[in-house]
Amino acid sequence: MSVWMITGAGRGLGLETARAALAGGERVAVAARRPERLPEDVRTHPNALPVGLDVTDQTQIASAVTQVVDRFGTIEVLVNNAGRGLLGALEEITDAETRSLFDVNVFGLVNTTRAVLPIMRAAGTGKLVHIGSRSGFEGEPGVSLYSASKFAVAGVSEALAAELEPFGIQSMVVEPGVFRTDFLDASSVQLPGNRIAAYDGTPAHLTLDWVEKANHTQLGDPVKGAAFIYQVASGEKLPLHLPVGRDALDRRAVMTERIERETTPLREASAATAHAEGE
């Protein structure tokens, strides 16, 4: 039985991961901005601790971590799930909209991780599970800045895996494809306030049109996805990256093949940019 802390656990993959962990016998701090709105099966579970947490508020982060340690004595697995979306062409997204996104998806994750690491280092063990995205390894039109935030999550997670290995702490980035959650609802994804008509009919705005059709019809089952994430996170050794869903696996293969195909004819010229031997 381990102690888990899951941010953004009010719904979607975060909520289903909490349910999977509780069903697996773990003690789970279920952190959400409005914990009073958590479903009753989670809110009243004897091994659950509902915790109020807005990851953009460092005071709330510190308070949440203290509450978890006071109740369970430690934190062994941190699932950084809190996040939201931002769609639109880069040109039409404002600086304020971008910074607001990064405050949640990147700085919220970094600050929560930073608050938990002293506990894990003292224990000599721990697991960090960062919920990234398929968009964290492939930039697509209409999601440039969301992708940027998730690329950042992947980079942070990879670096942490190396930084924290001497302390017995593992780090993994989870890269889900599209799952049938509320993520595409207006409460989770933001559209630019200044839509530029010139992009209508182009790939960036076709993505915006896709959102209306795809919402709540996505391929992935969040219950099955969360069960898979829990299964892997409960294992002895975490992978560096964990694609989740058929679309995530397919797109990872496409991107790997593309990089290899485009790099191969340039490899010799690229290597030749080094100083000549003896220079």
N, C-alpha and C positions, 0 to 999 in steps of 0.2 A: 504494500500500500504506500503510494507516494502522495506528496502534496503538490497539487497543481494550482497555478494561477492563470486564468484565461481572461484576456482583455477583450472588450467588444463582444461580450458573451450574451448580449440581450436577444440576439436572433441570428439566423443564418448559420454559417459554418461554426462560428464561435459557440452558439447555443448548442448545436448538435455535438460538437466536440466535448462540451461540458457534460452532456448527457451520456456520451460514450465513456468518458472517464469515470463518472459516477457509477455507471453500470459495471465498470471494470473493478470497482472497489476502491477507487482513489478518493482522497479528500480534495475537494475542489473549491477554490475561491472563484466565484463567478462574478467577474467585474463588469459592470455596465453603467452607463450614465444614469439610468433610471432603474435601479435594482428592484424597486417595488413593482415594476411591470414584468418582471421575469415570470415565466409560466409556473404554475403552482408546483408541478412535479419537481422542478429544479429548486425553486425558492424555499420549499419546505423540506427538502431532502436532508436527512440527518448528517450526511457527510459534506453538505454544501454550505458555503459561507457567501451569501450575497454581499457584494461590496460596491458602493458607489464610486465610479471612477470615470472622469473625463481625462484622457491621456494628454490633453493640451495644458493641463493644470498641474504644475509640479508639486504644489501643496497637496493636492488630492492623490497624486502618485505616492508620495511619502506616507500619507495617512493610510492608504489602502495596503501598502506593504506592511506597515506596522500592525494593522488589524489582522492580516493573514498570519503573521508570525506570532502574534498574541494568541490566536485561536489554535493554530496547528503546529507552532514551534519552528517552522522552517518553510522554505519554498524550494522544491526540487525540480519542478518543470514549469517554465514560464512560456505560455503561448501568447505571442504578440499578434493578436487577431484584429484589434481595433483599426479601422481604416474606412475610407470612403472613396468615391470616384469623382472624376472631373473629365468631361468630354468636350470636344470641340477642336477646331483648328487652332494651332498655336497662336496665330496672329490675332485671333479674336478673344483670347483668354487674357485677363488682366493680371498684373503683378500681384494684386491683393488676392485674387482667386487662387493663384499658384501658391502663394505663401500659406494661405489657409489650408490647402491640401497637404503641403509638406509638414505643416504643424502637426497634423494627425498621423499621416502615413509614415513619416520619417522621424521627426523630432519626438513625437509621442512614443514611438517604438524605442528610440535611443534612450530617452529619459527613463522609461520604465525598466529597460534592461539595466541601465546604470544603477538604478535603485536596488535591484535584486542581486546584482553581482557580488557585493560584499558578503551576502548570506551564503551564496554558493561557494565562493572562494574559501570562506571559513570552514565549510563542510567538506571541501575537497571533491565536490561532485555537483552535477547539475546539468540540465538540458534546456537549451533555448530553441524554441520552435517559432520561427518568424513566418507569418503568412504573407507571402509575396503574391505573385500572379504569373499567369502565362505571359502577360504583358511586361513582365520583368526580364524576359529574355528575347522578346521580339517587339520592336516598336511598330505600331500600326497607325494608319491615318485616323485622325479624330481622337486619339488617346495619347498624344505625345507627352503631355505633362503627367498624366497618370502613370504612363510607362516609366517616365523619368523617376517618379517616386518609388516605383517597384524595382527598377534597376538599382536604385540606391539601397533598398532593403536587401537585395541579393548581394551587393557588394559588402555591406556591413556584416551580413551573416557569414560570408566566406572569410572575411578578415577575422571575425570573432572566433571562428573555428580554429584558426591558427594561433591567435593571441591567447586563447583560454585553455588550449590543450595542456599546458604545464600544470594547470589547476584542476584537471579532471573534469572540465566543463565542455560540453559539446554544443555545437550550433548547427542548425539546419534551416534552409529556406524552403518553404512549401510553395509550389507554383501551380495553383489550381487553374483549370480552364473555366468555362462558364457553367455555373451551377444554378439550379432553380431556387434562388433565394429572393430576398427583397432588395438585392444590391442595385438593381436598375430602377428602383422606385425613386421618386424625387427626394425622399428622406435620406437616401444613401448616395445618390449620384447628382452632381451639379452640372448644369449646362451653362454656357457662357451668357452673361447678361447682355453682351453686345454681339449679336449674331451678324456676320458679314454675308450679305446676299451673294457676293461673287463666288462663294464656296458651294452654293446650292448646286447639286448635281455632280459634285466632285467627291473623291473618296472620303474626305473628312466629314462632309455632311451626310453621306450615305451611311456612315456609322451612326450618326444621330437618328436617322430614319430607322435603322435596324433596331435601336433600343426599344422603340415602341412596339415592334413586332416580336422581339425576343423576350421581353419581360414576362417572367413566369412560364416560359415555354423552353427554357434552356435545357440542354442535354443532361447535365450532371445532376445526380440525386444527392442533396446535401447530407442526408443521413448516412448513405453509403460512403460518401467522401470523408465525412468526419470519422466514421469507424475505421477507415483506412489510415487516416492521419494518426488516430489514437494507437492503432496497431503498430505503426512504424515508430512513433515517438516512445512507445513502451518497450521497444527493443533495446538490446544491449548497445548497439552501435548505430548512430544516426548517419544517414547519407548526407553529403554536402548539399545536394538539391533533391527535391522530391516533387516531380511532376504528378499532378492528380487529375485524372480524367483522360478520356480518349483523345480529345482535341489538344490537350496540353502535350501528350506524348507525340502526337502526329506533328504538331508545330515545332517541337524541339528537334525532331528528326529532320524536318524540312530546313530549319535554320542551320543545323550542324552540317548538312549536305551542301547548303549554299555557301557557307563559309569555306569549306574545303574546296569546292569547285572554283570559287573566285580567287582563292589564295594560291592554289597549285601553280598556275602559270606565272605568278609573280614571286614565287618563293625565292628563286635564285637572285633576282634583282633586289629583293628586300634584304636578303642576307649580305649582299655586296655593299650595303651602306655602312658597314663597319670599317674602322680604320684598318688599313693594310697591316699585315704582321710586321712588327719592327718600327712602325710609325709612332 
